[in-house]
Amino acid sequence: RHARSSSHYYEGATALPAPVAGAAAKALEIVLREPQLRARLRDNVSLLRQGLRDLGLSVLDSPSPVIGLAAGDAGNMRRLHAELKESGILVPYFPTYSGTGKEGLLRIAVCAAHTAGMLQQLLGEMARIL
C-alpha cells in the first residue's frame, strides 16, 4: 500500500475500460479452453516463415505472429502490396514503421483461423509477383 501511494508509476494510472477488460478476460478464457488454437497459430507462423524463406526473402525468427517483411525498395513493396490486393490478399505496406529503414515494410499478421490453403495461396501469389 505504501509503495503504491508513494510511487510515481501509479500517478495518472487509470483502470481499463470495462469492455476492454471484459474482452481480455474472454480471450484468456478461450486460450485456456482451446489450446489447439495456439498450436495451430505456431504451425501457421512456421509454415509462412519457411515459405517466405524458400522464396529467398529474409524473415526474422520471433515469437510474434506478425511478420515484418522487406522486399527491395519502397517502390517494390508498394507494387507487391497493390498486386496482392488485386488478387484478394491484403498485406499492408507501411512506409514508416518503428525499427525499419527508409524502405518501410510489408506487415503480415498470421492467425489461428488461417488455413494452410490460405497461406499457400499467399506464398503462391508472392512467388508469382516476385
Secondary structure, 3 states (H helix, E strand, C coil): CHHHHHCHHHCCCCCCCHHHHHHHHHHHHHHHHCHHHHHHHHHHHHHHHHHHHHCCCCCCCCCCCEEEECCCCHHHHHHHHHHHHHCCCCCCEECCCCCCCCCCEEEEECCCCCCHHHHHHHHHHHHHHC
